[in-house]
Amino acid sequence: MLILYTKNNCVYCKKVKDAFLEKSVVYEERNIENQEFLKEVQAKGARTMPFLVDTTANVAIGESDEIIDYVSEYAF
């Protein structure tokens, strides 16, 4: 399962979401405006958004281009 943590008015978050839409990637978005999601992602070591967690592969990525490359490589 892919979980994408995002925040409002984030150009890098939009870039990743647009790439996911283009590639038909299925994911769950969790906006850190919700304090529960903010605490979750901080516990995973995230300092910036977007932040991707692949729960199946136990992978966490915190840079937009790396996130896009990851989903492109593994064709989700």
mmCIF file of the N, C-alpha and C atoms, coordinates in Angstrom:
data_MODEL
# 
_entry.id   MODEL 
# 
loop_
_atom_site.group_PDB 
_atom_site.id 
_atom_site.type_symbol 
_atom_site.label_atom_id 
_atom_site.label_alt_id 
_atom_site.label_comp_id 
_atom_site.label_asym_id 
_atom_site.label_entity_id 
_atom_site.label_seq_id 
_atom_site.pdbx_PDB_ins_code 
_atom_site.Cartn_x 
_atom_site.Cartn_y 
_atom_site.Cartn_z 
_atom_site.occupancy 
_atom_site.B_iso_or_equiv 
_atom_site.pdbx_formal_charge 
_atom_site.auth_seq_id 
_atom_site.auth_comp_id 
_atom_site.auth_asym_id 
_atom_site.auth_atom_id 
_atom_site.pdbx_PDB_model_num 
ATOM 1   N N  . MET A 1 1  ? 0.845  -1.182 0.000   1.00 0.00 ? 1  MET A N  1 
ATOM 2   C CA . MET A 1 1  ? 0.000  0.000  0.000   1.00 0.00 ? 1  MET A CA 1 
ATOM 3   C C  . MET A 1 1  ? 0.888  1.242  0.000   1.00 0.00 ? 1  MET A C  1 
ATOM 4   N N  . LEU A 1 2  ? 0.553  2.182  -0.850  1.00 0.00 ? 2  LEU A N  1 
ATOM 5   C CA . LEU A 1 2  ? 1.284  3.448  -0.911  1.00 0.00 ? 2  LEU A CA 1 
ATOM 6   C C  . LEU A 1 2  ? 0.523  4.520  -0.145  1.00 0.00 ? 2  LEU A C  1 
ATOM 7   N N  . ILE A 1 3  ? 1.231  5.185  0.746   1.00 0.00 ? 3  ILE A N  1 
ATOM 8   C CA . ILE A 1 3  ? 0.655  6.307  1.489   1.00 0.00 ? 3  ILE A CA 1 
ATOM 9   C C  . ILE A 1 3  ? 1.496  7.527  1.159   1.00 0.00 ? 3  ILE A C  1 
ATOM 10  N N  . LEU A 1 4  ? 0.836  8.569  0.661   1.00 0.00 ? 4  LEU A N  1 
ATOM 11  C CA . LEU A 1 4  ? 1.523  9.808  0.325   1.00 0.00 ? 4  LEU A CA 1 
ATOM 12  C C  . LEU A 1 4  ? 1.092  10.885 1.312   1.00 0.00 ? 4  LEU A C  1 
ATOM 13  N N  . TYR A 1 5  ? 2.030  11.337 2.108   1.00 0.00 ? 5  TYR A N  1 
ATOM 14  C CA . TYR A 1 5  ? 1.776  12.438 3.037   1.00 0.00 ? 5  TYR A CA 1 
ATOM 15  C C  . TYR A 1 5  ? 2.022  13.742 2.288   1.00 0.00 ? 5  TYR A C  1 
ATOM 16  N N  . THR A 1 6  ? 1.066  14.659 2.418   1.00 0.00 ? 6  THR A N  1 
ATOM 17  C CA . THR A 1 6  ? 1.132  15.931 1.704   1.00 0.00 ? 6  THR A CA 1 
ATOM 18  C C  . THR A 1 6  ? 0.767  17.074 2.647   1.00 0.00 ? 6  THR A C  1 
ATOM 19  N N  . LYS A 1 7  ? 0.936  18.286 2.135   1.00 0.00 ? 7  LYS A N  1 
ATOM 20  C CA . LYS A 1 7  ? 0.446  19.459 2.864   1.00 0.00 ? 7  LYS A CA 1 
ATOM 21  C C  . LYS A 1 7  ? -0.175 20.415 1.852   1.00 0.00 ? 7  LYS A C  1 
ATOM 22  N N  . ASN A 1 8  ? -0.976 21.323 2.346   1.00 0.00 ? 8  ASN A N  1 
ATOM 23  C CA . ASN A 1 8  ? -1.644 22.299 1.480   1.00 0.00 ? 8  ASN A CA 1 
ATOM 24  C C  . ASN A 1 8  ? -0.629 23.236 0.841   1.00 0.00 ? 8  ASN A C  1 
ATOM 25  N N  . ASN A 1 9  ? -0.940 23.694 -0.372  1.00 0.00 ? 9  ASN A N  1 
ATOM 26  C CA . ASN A 1 9  ? -0.142 24.679 -1.094  1.00 0.00 ? 9  ASN A CA 1 
ATOM 27  C C  . ASN A 1 9  ? 1.308  24.256 -1.283  1.00 0.00 ? 9  ASN A C  1 
ATOM 28  N N  . CYS A 1 10 ? 1.523  22.972 -1.543  1.00 0.00 ? 10 CYS A N  1 
ATOM 29  C CA . CYS A 1 10 ? 2.864  22.420 -1.718  1.00 0.00 ? 10 CYS A CA 1 
ATOM 30  C C  . CYS A 1 10 ? 3.055  22.060 -3.187  1.00 0.00 ? 10 CYS A C  1 
ATOM 31  N N  . VAL A 1 11 ? 3.934  22.782 -3.881  1.00 0.00 ? 11 VAL A N  1 
ATOM 32  C CA . VAL A 1 11 ? 4.135  22.530 -5.313  1.00 0.00 ? 11 VAL A CA 1 
ATOM 33  C C  . VAL A 1 11 ? 4.747  21.150 -5.565  1.00 0.00 ? 11 VAL A C  1 
ATOM 34  N N  . TYR A 1 12 ? 5.582  20.695 -4.660  1.00 0.00 ? 12 TYR A N  1 
ATOM 35  C CA . TYR A 1 12 ? 6.201  19.379 -4.829  1.00 0.00 ? 12 TYR A CA 1 
ATOM 36  C C  . TYR A 1 12 ? 5.174  18.258 -4.617  1.00 0.00 ? 12 TYR A C  1 
ATOM 37  N N  . CYS A 1 13 ? 4.248  18.484 -3.695  1.00 0.00 ? 13 CYS A N  1 
ATOM 38  C CA . CYS A 1 13 ? 3.164  17.522 -3.475  1.00 0.00 ? 13 CYS A CA 1 
ATOM 39  C C  . CYS A 1 13 ? 2.294  17.431 -4.725  1.00 0.00 ? 13 CYS A C  1 
ATOM 40  N N  . LYS A 1 14 ? 1.980  18.581 -5.298  1.00 0.00 ? 14 LYS A N  1 
ATOM 41  C CA . LYS A 1 14 ? 1.164  18.610 -6.520  1.00 0.00 ? 14 LYS A CA 1 
ATOM 42  C C  . LYS A 1 14 ? 1.881  17.895 -7.660  1.00 0.00 ? 14 LYS A C  1 
ATOM 43  N N  . LYS A 1 15 ? 3.177  18.116 -7.774  1.00 0.00 ? 15 LYS A N  1 
ATOM 44  C CA . LYS A 1 15 ? 3.972  17.462 -8.814  1.00 0.00 ? 15 LYS A CA 1 
ATOM 45  C C  . LYS A 1 15 ? 3.856  15.938 -8.699  1.00 0.00 ? 15 LYS A C  1 
ATOM 46  N N  . VAL A 1 16 ? 3.980  15.421 -7.492  1.00 0.00 ? 16 VAL A N  1 
ATOM 47  C CA . VAL A 1 16 ? 3.886  13.972 -7.279  1.00 0.00 ? 16 VAL A CA 1 
ATOM 48  C C  . VAL A 1 16 ? 2.470  13.485 -7.548  1.00 0.00 ? 16 VAL A C  1 
ATOM 49  N N  . LYS A 1 17 ? 1.467  14.196 -7.046  1.00 0.00 ? 17 LYS A N  1 
ATOM 50  C CA . LYS A 1 17 ? 0.078  13.774 -7.262  1.00 0.00 ? 17 LYS A CA 1 
ATOM 51  C C  . LYS A 1 17 ? -0.272 13.782 -8.748  1.00 0.00 ? 17 LYS A C  1 
ATOM 52  N N  . ASP A 1 18 ? 0.223  14.774 -9.487  1.00 0.00 ? 18 ASP A N  1 
ATOM 53  C CA . ASP A 1 18 ? -0.014 14.823 -10.936 1.00 0.00 ? 18 ASP A CA 1 
ATOM 54  C C  . ASP A 1 18 ? 0.641  13.631 -11.638 1.00 0.00 ? 18 ASP A C  1 
ATOM 55  N N  . ALA A 1 19 ? 1.861  13.291 -11.219 1.00 0.00 ? 19 ALA A N  1 
ATOM 56  C CA . ALA A 1 19 ? 2.560  12.143 -11.805 1.00 0.00 ? 19 ALA A CA 1 
ATOM 57  C C  . ALA A 1 19 ? 1.816  10.847 -11.490 1.00 0.00 ? 19 ALA A C  1 
ATOM 58  N N  . PHE A 1 20 ? 1.315  10.719 -10.254 1.00 0.00 ? 20 PHE A N  1 
ATOM 59  C CA . PHE A 1 20 ? 0.551  9.535  -9.875  1.00 0.00 ? 20 PHE A CA 1 
ATOM 60  C C  . PHE A 1 20 ? -0.717 9.424  -10.714 1.00 0.00 ? 20 PHE A C  1 
ATOM 61  N N  . LEU A 1 21 ? -1.396 10.543 -10.935 1.00 0.00 ? 21 LEU A N  1 
ATOM 62  C CA . LEU A 1 21 ? -2.610 10.554 -11.740 1.00 0.00 ? 21 LEU A CA 1 
ATOM 63  C C  . LEU A 1 21 ? -2.299 10.107 -13.174 1.00 0.00 ? 21 LEU A C  1 
ATOM 64  N N  . GLU A 1 22 ? -1.229 10.663 -13.726 1.00 0.00 ? 22 GLU A N  1 
ATOM 65  C CA . GLU A 1 22 ? -0.825 10.331 -15.094 1.00 0.00 ? 22 GLU A CA 1 
ATOM 66  C C  . GLU A 1 22 ? -0.498 8.841  -15.229 1.00 0.00 ? 22 GLU A C  1 
ATOM 67  N N  . LYS A 1 23 ? 0.096  8.257  -14.195 1.00 0.00 ? 23 LYS A N  1 
ATOM 68  C CA . LYS A 1 23 ? 0.498  6.849  -14.236 1.00 0.00 ? 23 LYS A CA 1 
ATOM 69  C C  . LYS A 1 23 ? -0.558 5.911  -13.630 1.00 0.00 ? 23 LYS A C  1 
ATOM 70  N N  . SER A 1 24 ? -1.686 6.477  -13.232 1.00 0.00 ? 24 SER A N  1 
ATOM 71  C CA . SER A 1 24 ? -2.780 5.703  -12.611 1.00 0.00 ? 24 SER A CA 1 
ATOM 72  C C  . SER A 1 24 ? -2.322 4.935  -11.365 1.00 0.00 ? 24 SER A C  1 
ATOM 73  N N  . VAL A 1 25 ? -1.508 5.586  -10.561 1.00 0.00 ? 25 VAL A N  1 
ATOM 74  C CA . VAL A 1 25 ? -1.014 4.984  -9.323  1.00 0.00 ? 25 VAL A CA 1 
ATOM 75  C C  . VAL A 1 25 ? -2.106 5.080  -8.259  1.00 0.00 ? 25 VAL A C  1 
ATOM 76  N N  . VAL A 1 26 ? -2.376 3.954  -7.627  1.00 0.00 ? 26 VAL A N  1 
ATOM 77  C CA . VAL A 1 26 ? -3.358 3.906  -6.542  1.00 0.00 ? 26 VAL A CA 1 
ATOM 78  C C  . VAL A 1 26 ? -2.614 4.158  -5.235  1.00 0.00 ? 26 VAL A C  1 
ATOM 79  N N  . TYR A 1 27 ? -3.083 5.144  -4.483  1.00 0.00 ? 27 TYR A N  1 
ATOM 80  C CA . TYR A 1 27 ? -2.421 5.500  -3.231  1.00 0.00 ? 27 TYR A CA 1 
ATOM 81  C C  . TYR A 1 27 ? -3.424 6.134  -2.283  1.00 0.00 ? 27 TYR A C  1 
ATOM 82  N N  . GLU A 1 28 ? -3.020 6.212  -1.028  1.00 0.00 ? 28 GLU A N  1 
ATOM 83  C CA . GLU A 1 28 ? -3.828 6.920  -0.035  1.00 0.00 ? 28 GLU A CA 1 
ATOM 84  C C  . GLU A 1 28 ? -3.109 8.219  0.295   1.00 0.00 ? 28 GLU A C  1 
ATOM 85  N N  . GLU A 1 29 ? -3.828 9.321  0.202   1.00 0.00 ? 29 GLU A N  1 
ATOM 86  C CA . GLU A 1 29 ? -3.243 10.618 0.551   1.00 0.00 ? 29 GLU A CA 1 
ATOM 87  C C  . GLU A 1 29 ? -3.593 10.961 1.991   1.00 0.00 ? 29 GLU A C  1 
ATOM 88  N N  . ARG A 1 30 ? -2.586 11.410 2.725   1.00 0.00 ? 30 ARG A N  1 
ATOM 89  C CA . ARG A 1 30 ? -2.799 11.851 4.102   1.00 0.00 ? 30 ARG A CA 1 
ATOM 90  C C  . ARG A 1 30 ? -2.207 13.253 4.249   1.00 0.00 ? 30 ARG A C  1 
ATOM 91  N N  . ASN A 1 31 ? -3.098 14.223 4.371   1.00 0.00 ? 31 ASN A N  1 
ATOM 92  C CA . ASN A 1 31 ? -2.684 15.615 4.501   1.00 0.00 ? 31 ASN A CA 1 
ATOM 93  C C  . ASN A 1 31 ? -2.313 15.903 5.952   1.00 0.00 ? 31 ASN A C  1 
ATOM 94  N N  . ILE A 1 32 ? -1.132 16.484 6.145   1.00 0.00 ? 32 ILE A N  1 
ATOM 95  C CA . ILE A 1 32 ? -0.636 16.725 7.503   1.00 0.00 ? 32 ILE A CA 1 
ATOM 96  C C  . ILE A 1 32 ? -1.321 17.886 8.214   1.00 0.00 ? 32 ILE A C  1 
ATOM 97  N N  . GLU A 1 33 ? -2.301 18.501 7.558   1.00 0.00 ? 33 GLU A N  1 
ATOM 98  C CA . GLU A 1 33 ? -3.134 19.469 8.280   1.00 0.00 ? 33 GLU A CA 1 
ATOM 99  C C  . GLU A 1 33 ? -3.882 18.739 9.394   1.00 0.00 ? 33 GLU A C  1 
ATOM 100 N N  . ASN A 1 34 ? -4.106 17.440 9.170   1.00 0.00 ? 34 ASN A N  1 
ATOM 101 C CA . ASN A 1 34 ? -4.694 16.571 10.184  1.00 0.00 ? 34 ASN A CA 1 
ATOM 102 C C  . ASN A 1 34 ? -3.569 16.217 11.166  1.00 0.00 ? 34 ASN A C  1 
ATOM 103 N N  . GLN A 1 35 ? -3.720 16.594 12.416  1.00 0.00 ? 35 GLN A N  1 
ATOM 104 C CA . GLN A 1 35 ? -2.662 16.414 13.408  1.00 0.00 ? 35 GLN A CA 1 
ATOM 105 C C  . GLN A 1 35 ? -2.266 14.953 13.597  1.00 0.00 ? 35 GLN A C  1 
ATOM 106 N N  . GLU A 1 36 ? -3.219 14.043 13.443  1.00 0.00 ? 36 GLU A N  1 
ATOM 107 C CA . GLU A 1 36 ? -2.906 12.614 13.559  1.00 0.00 ? 36 GLU A CA 1 
ATOM 108 C C  . GLU A 1 36 ? -1.912 12.189 12.477  1.00 0.00 ? 36 GLU A C  1 
ATOM 109 N N  . PHE A 1 37 ? -2.137 12.658 11.242  1.00 0.00 ? 37 PHE A N  1 
ATOM 110 C CA . PHE A 1 37 ? -1.237 12.323 10.139  1.00 0.00 ? 37 PHE A CA 1 
ATOM 111 C C  . PHE A 1 37 ? 0.112  13.006 10.308  1.00 0.00 ? 37 PHE A C  1 
ATOM 112 N N  . LEU A 1 38 ? 0.106  14.220 10.833  1.00 0.00 ? 38 LEU A N  1 
ATOM 113 C CA . LEU A 1 38 ? 1.361  14.927 11.089  1.00 0.00 ? 38 LEU A CA 1 
ATOM 114 C C  . LEU A 1 38 ? 2.219  14.136 12.083  1.00 0.00 ? 38 LEU A C  1 
ATOM 115 N N  . LYS A 1 39 ? 1.622  13.669 13.150  1.00 0.00 ? 39 LYS A N  1 
ATOM 116 C CA . LYS A 1 39 ? 2.356  12.889 14.151  1.00 0.00 ? 39 LYS A CA 1 
ATOM 117 C C  . LYS A 1 39 ? 2.874  11.585 13.555  1.00 0.00 ? 39 LYS A C  1 
ATOM 118 N N  . GLU A 1 40 ? 2.040  10.940 12.730  1.00 0.00 ? 40 GLU A N  1 
ATOM 119 C CA . GLU A 1 40 ? 2.445  9.694  12.062  1.00 0.00 ? 40 GLU A CA 1 
ATOM 120 C C  . GLU A 1 40 ? 3.701  9.895  11.235  1.00 0.00 ? 40 GLU A C  1 
ATOM 121 N N  . VAL A 1 41 ? 3.675  10.911 10.383  1.00 0.00 ? 41 VAL A N  1 
ATOM 122 C CA . VAL A 1 41 ? 4.784  11.111 9.440   1.00 0.00 ? 41 VAL A CA 1 
ATOM 123 C C  . VAL A 1 41 ? 6.033  11.606 10.168  1.00 0.00 ? 41 VAL A C  1 
ATOM 124 N N  . GLN A 1 42 ? 5.866  12.374 11.221  1.00 0.00 ? 42 GLN A N  1 
ATOM 125 C CA . GLN A 1 42 ? 7.022  12.796 12.013  1.00 0.00 ? 42 GLN A CA 1 
ATOM 126 C C  . GLN A 1 42 ? 7.678  11.589 12.676  1.00 0.00 ? 42 GLN A C  1 
ATOM 127 N N  . ALA A 1 43 ? 6.872  10.638 13.115  1.00 0.00 ? 43 ALA A N  1 
ATOM 128 C CA . ALA A 1 43 ? 7.401  9.419  13.735  1.00 0.00 ? 43 ALA A CA 1 
ATOM 129 C C  . ALA A 1 43 ? 8.204  8.582  12.735  1.00 0.00 ? 43 ALA A C  1 
ATOM 130 N N  . LYS A 1 44 ? 7.919  8.778  11.445  1.00 0.00 ? 44 LYS A N  1 
ATOM 131 C CA . LYS A 1 44 ? 8.640  8.061  10.394  1.00 0.00 ? 44 LYS A CA 1 
ATOM 132 C C  . LYS A 1 44 ? 9.899  8.814  9.968   1.00 0.00 ? 44 LYS A C  1 
ATOM 133 N N  . GLY A 1 45 ? 10.154 9.968  10.584  1.00 0.00 ? 45 GLY A N  1 
ATOM 134 C CA . GLY A 1 45 ? 11.371 10.723 10.303  1.00 0.00 ? 45 GLY A CA 1 
ATOM 135 C C  . GLY A 1 45 ? 11.252 11.775 9.218   1.00 0.00 ? 45 GLY A C  1 
ATOM 136 N N  . ALA A 1 46 ? 10.052 12.032 8.746   1.00 0.00 ? 46 ALA A N  1 
ATOM 137 C CA . ALA A 1 46 ? 9.865  13.027 7.685   1.00 0.00 ? 46 ALA A CA 1 
ATOM 138 C C  . ALA A 1 46 ? 10.087 14.430 8.209   1.00 0.00 ? 46 ALA A C  1 
ATOM 139 N N  . ARG A 1 47 ? 10.763 15.236 7.389   1.00 0.00 ? 47 ARG A N  1 
ATOM 140 C CA . ARG A 1 47 ? 10.977 16.634 7.738   1.00 0.00 ? 47 ARG A CA 1 
ATOM 141 C C  . ARG A 1 47 ? 10.362 17.563 6.688   1.00 0.00 ? 47 ARG A C  1 
ATOM 142 N N  . THR A 1 48 ? 10.113 17.011 5.494   1.00 0.00 ? 48 THR A N  1 
ATOM 143 C CA . THR A 1 48 ? 9.516  17.793 4.411   1.00 0.00 ? 48 THR A CA 1 
ATOM 144 C C  . THR A 1 48 ? 8.432  16.962 3.732   1.00 0.00 ? 48 THR A C  1 
ATOM 145 N N  . MET A 1 49 ? 7.573  17.641 2.999   1.00 0.00 ? 49 MET A N  1 
ATOM 146 C CA . MET A 1 49 ? 6.525  16.982 2.233   1.00 0.00 ? 49 MET A CA 1 
ATOM 147 C C  . MET A 1 49 ? 6.829  17.209 0.754   1.00 0.00 ? 49 MET A C  1 
ATOM 148 N N  . PRO A 1 50 ? 6.436  16.298 -0.112  1.00 0.00 ? 50 PRO A N  1 
ATOM 149 C CA . PRO A 1 50 ? 5.692  15.073 0.151   1.00 0.00 ? 50 PRO A CA 1 
ATOM 150 C C  . PRO A 1 50 ? 6.599  14.001 0.757   1.00 0.00 ? 50 PRO A C  1 
ATOM 151 N N  . PHE A 1 51 ? 5.953  12.985 1.320   1.00 0.00 ? 51 PHE A N  1 
ATOM 152 C CA . PHE A 1 51 ? 6.671  11.868 1.923   1.00 0.00 ? 51 PHE A CA 1 
ATOM 153 C C  . PHE A 1 51 ? 5.887  10.609 1.601   1.00 0.00 ? 51 PHE A C  1 
ATOM 154 N N  . LEU A 1 52 ? 6.546  9.662  0.950   1.00 0.00 ? 52 LEU A N  1 
ATOM 155 C CA . LEU A 1 52 ? 5.885  8.433  0.525   1.00 0.00 ? 52 LEU A CA 1 
ATOM 156 C C  . LEU A 1 52 ? 6.294  7.273  1.420   1.00 0.00 ? 52 LEU A C  1 
ATOM 157 N N  . VAL A 1 53 ? 5.313  6.478  1.815   1.00 0.00 ? 53 VAL A N  1 
ATOM 158 C CA . VAL A 1 53 ? 5.568  5.240  2.537   1.00 0.00 ? 53 VAL A CA 1 
ATOM 159 C C  . VAL A 1 53 ? 4.945  4.105  1.735   1.00 0.00 ? 53 VAL A C  1 
ATOM 160 N N  . ASP A 1 54 ? 5.774  3.115  1.387   1.00 0.00 ? 54 ASP A N  1 
ATOM 161 C CA . ASP A 1 54 ? 5.286  1.899  0.744   1.00 0.00 ? 54 ASP A CA 1 
ATOM 162 C C  . ASP A 1 54 ? 5.268  0.840  1.843   1.00 0.00 ? 54 ASP A C  1 
ATOM 163 N N  . THR A 1 55 ? 4.091  0.565  2.369   1.00 0.00 ? 55 THR A N  1 
ATOM 164 C CA . THR A 1 55 ? 3.973  -0.346 3.503   1.00 0.00 ? 55 THR A CA 1 
ATOM 165 C C  . THR A 1 55 ? 4.289  -1.791 3.109   1.00 0.00 ? 55 THR A C  1 
ATOM 166 N N  . THR A 1 56 ? 4.114  -2.127 1.846   1.00 0.00 ? 56 THR A N  1 
ATOM 167 C CA . THR A 1 56 ? 4.384  -3.482 1.372   1.00 0.00 ? 56 THR A CA 1 
ATOM 168 C C  . THR A 1 56 ? 5.883  -3.772 1.347   1.00 0.00 ? 56 THR A C  1 
ATOM 169 N N  . ALA A 1 57 ? 6.665  -2.812 0.870   1.00 0.00 ? 57 ALA A N  1 
ATOM 170 C CA . ALA A 1 57 ? 8.113  -3.002 0.726   1.00 0.00 ? 57 ALA A CA 1 
ATOM 171 C C  . ALA A 1 57 ? 8.901  -2.398 1.893   1.00 0.00 ? 57 ALA A C  1 
ATOM 172 N N  . ASN A 1 58 ? 8.187  -1.779 2.845   1.00 0.00 ? 58 ASN A N  1 
ATOM 173 C CA . ASN A 1 58 ? 8.838  -1.118 3.981   1.00 0.00 ? 58 ASN A CA 1 
ATOM 174 C C  . ASN A 1 58 ? 9.848  -0.069 3.512   1.00 0.00 ? 58 ASN A C  1 
ATOM 175 N N  . VAL A 1 59 ? 9.386  0.798  2.594   1.00 0.00 ? 59 VAL A N  1 
ATOM 176 C CA . VAL A 1 59 ? 10.210 1.844  2.004   1.00 0.00 ? 59 VAL A CA 1 
ATOM 177 C C  . VAL A 1 59 ? 9.596  3.197  2.338   1.00 0.00 ? 59 VAL A C  1 
ATOM 178 N N  . ALA A 1 60 ? 10.467 4.171  2.650   1.00 0.00 ? 60 ALA A N  1 
ATOM 179 C CA . ALA A 1 60 ? 10.020 5.547  2.891   1.00 0.00 ? 60 ALA A CA 1 
ATOM 180 C C  . ALA A 1 60 ? 10.912 6.479  2.080   1.00 0.00 ? 60 ALA A C  1 
ATOM 181 N N  . ILE A 1 61 ? 10.278 7.404  1.349   1.00 0.00 ? 61 ILE A N  1 
ATOM 182 C CA . ILE A 1 61 ? 11.014 8.324  0.475   1.00 0.00 ? 61 ILE A CA 1 
ATOM 183 C C  . ILE A 1 61 ? 10.498 9.736  0.703   1.00 0.00 ? 61 ILE A C  1 
ATOM 184 N N  . GLY A 1 62 ? 11.399 10.684 0.841   1.00 0.00 ? 62 GLY A N  1 
ATOM 185 C CA . GLY A 1 62 ? 10.992 12.042 1.156   1.00 0.00 ? 62 GLY A CA 1 
ATOM 186 C C  . GLY A 1 62 ? 11.359 13.107 0.144   1.00 0.00 ? 62 GLY A C  1 
ATOM 187 N N  . GLU A 1 63 ? 11.583 12.757 -1.107  1.00 0.00 ? 63 GLU A N  1 
ATOM 188 C CA . GLU A 1 63 ? 11.930 13.754 -2.127  1.00 0.00 ? 63 GLU A CA 1 
ATOM 189 C C  . GLU A 1 63 ? 11.070 13.492 -3.357  1.00 0.00 ? 63 GLU A C  1 
ATOM 190 N N  . SER A 1 64 ? 10.464 14.536 -3.900  1.00 0.00 ? 64 SER A N  1 
ATOM 191 C CA . SER A 1 64 ? 9.458  14.369 -4.957  1.00 0.00 ? 64 SER A CA 1 
ATOM 192 C C  . SER A 1 64 ? 9.978  13.614 -6.179  1.00 0.00 ? 64 SER A C  1 
ATOM 193 N N  . ASP A 1 65 ? 11.142 13.962 -6.695  1.00 0.00 ? 65 ASP A N  1 
ATOM 194 C CA . ASP A 1 65 ? 11.662 13.267 -7.877  1.00 0.00 ? 65 ASP A CA 1 
ATOM 195 C C  . ASP A 1 65 ? 11.959 11.801 -7.578  1.00 0.00 ? 65 ASP A C  1 
ATOM 196 N N  . GLU A 1 66 ? 12.462 11.515 -6.393  1.00 0.00 ? 66 GLU A N  1 
ATOM 197 C CA . GLU A 1 66 ? 12.735 10.129 -6.000  1.00 0.00 ? 66 GLU A CA 1 
ATOM 198 C C  . GLU A 1 66 ? 11.439 9.333  -5.866  1.00 0.00 ? 66 GLU A C  1 
ATOM 199 N N  . ILE A 1 67 ? 10.391 9.985  -5.367  1.00 0.00 ? 67 ILE A N  1 
ATOM 200 C CA . ILE A 1 67 ? 9.083  9.329  -5.251  1.00 0.00 ? 67 ILE A CA 1 
ATOM 201 C C  . ILE A 1 67 ? 8.564  8.963  -6.636  1.00 0.00 ? 67 ILE A C  1 
ATOM 202 N N  . ILE A 1 68 ? 8.630  9.902  -7.558  1.00 0.00 ? 68 ILE A N  1 
ATOM 203 C CA . ILE A 1 68 ? 8.165  9.664  -8.930  1.00 0.00 ? 68 ILE A CA 1 
ATOM 204 C C  . ILE A 1 68 ? 8.988  8.560  -9.589  1.00 0.00 ? 68 ILE A C  1 
ATOM 205 N N  . ASP A 1 69 ? 10.302 8.596  -9.403  1.00 0.00 ? 69 ASP A N  1 
ATOM 206 C CA . ASP A 1 69 ? 11.166 7.553  -9.966  1.00 0.00 ? 69 ASP A CA 1 
ATOM 207 C C  . ASP A 1 69 ? 10.826 6.187  -9.391  1.00 0.00 ? 69 ASP A C  1 
ATOM 208 N N  . TYR A 1 70 ? 10.558 6.148  -8.098  1.00 0.00 ? 70 TYR A N  1 
ATOM 209 C CA . TYR A 1 70 ? 10.238 4.881  -7.423  1.00 0.00 ? 70 TYR A CA 1 
ATOM 210 C C  . TYR A 1 70 ? 8.978  4.253  -8.002  1.00 0.00 ? 70 TYR A C  1 
ATOM 211 N N  . VAL A 1 71 ? 7.916  5.031  -8.126  1.00 0.00 ? 71 VAL A N  1 
ATOM 212 C CA . VAL A 1 71 ? 6.674  4.456  -8.656  1.00 0.00 ? 71 VAL A CA 1 
ATOM 213 C C  . VAL A 1 71 ? 6.805  4.131  -10.142 1.00 0.00 ? 71 VAL A C  1 
ATOM 214 N N  . SER A 1 72 ? 7.636  4.880  -10.864 1.00 0.00 ? 72 SER A N  1 
ATOM 215 C CA . SER A 1 72 ? 7.841  4.583  -12.286 1.00 0.00 ? 72 SER A CA 1 
ATOM 216 C C  . SER A 1 72 ? 8.607  3.274  -12.440 1.00 0.00 ? 72 SER A C  1 
ATOM 217 N N  . GLU A 1 73 ? 9.606  3.062  -11.597 1.00 0.00 ? 73 GLU A N  1 
ATOM 218 C CA . GLU A 1 73 ? 10.436 1.866  -11.673 1.00 0.00 ? 73 GLU A CA 1 
ATOM 219 C C  . GLU A 1 73 ? 9.650  0.610  -11.321 1.00 0.00 ? 73 GLU A C  1 
ATOM 220 N N  . TYR A 1 74 ? 8.776  0.721  -10.323 1.00 0.00 ? 74 TYR A N  1 
ATOM 221 C CA . TYR A 1 74 ? 8.054  -0.451 -9.861  1.00 0.00 ? 74 TYR A CA 1 
ATOM 222 C C  . TYR A 1 74 ? 6.633  -0.559 -10.425 1.00 0.00 ? 74 TYR A C  1 
ATOM 223 N N  . ALA A 1 75 ? 6.271  0.398  -11.289 1.00 0.00 ? 75 ALA A N  1 
ATOM 224 C CA . ALA A 1 75 ? 5.002  0.362  -12.037 1.00 0.00 ? 75 ALA A CA 1 
ATOM 225 C C  . ALA A 1 75 ? 3.795  -0.010 -11.178 1.00 0.00 ? 75 ALA A C  1 
ATOM 226 N N  . PHE A 1 76 ? 3.496  0.824  -10.204 1.00 0.00 ? 76 PHE A N  1 
ATOM 227 C CA . PHE A 1 76 ? 2.355  0.582  -9.314  1.00 0.00 ? 76 PHE A CA 1 
ATOM 228 C C  . PHE A 1 76 ? 1.064  0.842  -10.044 1.00 0.00 ? 76 PHE A C  1 
# 
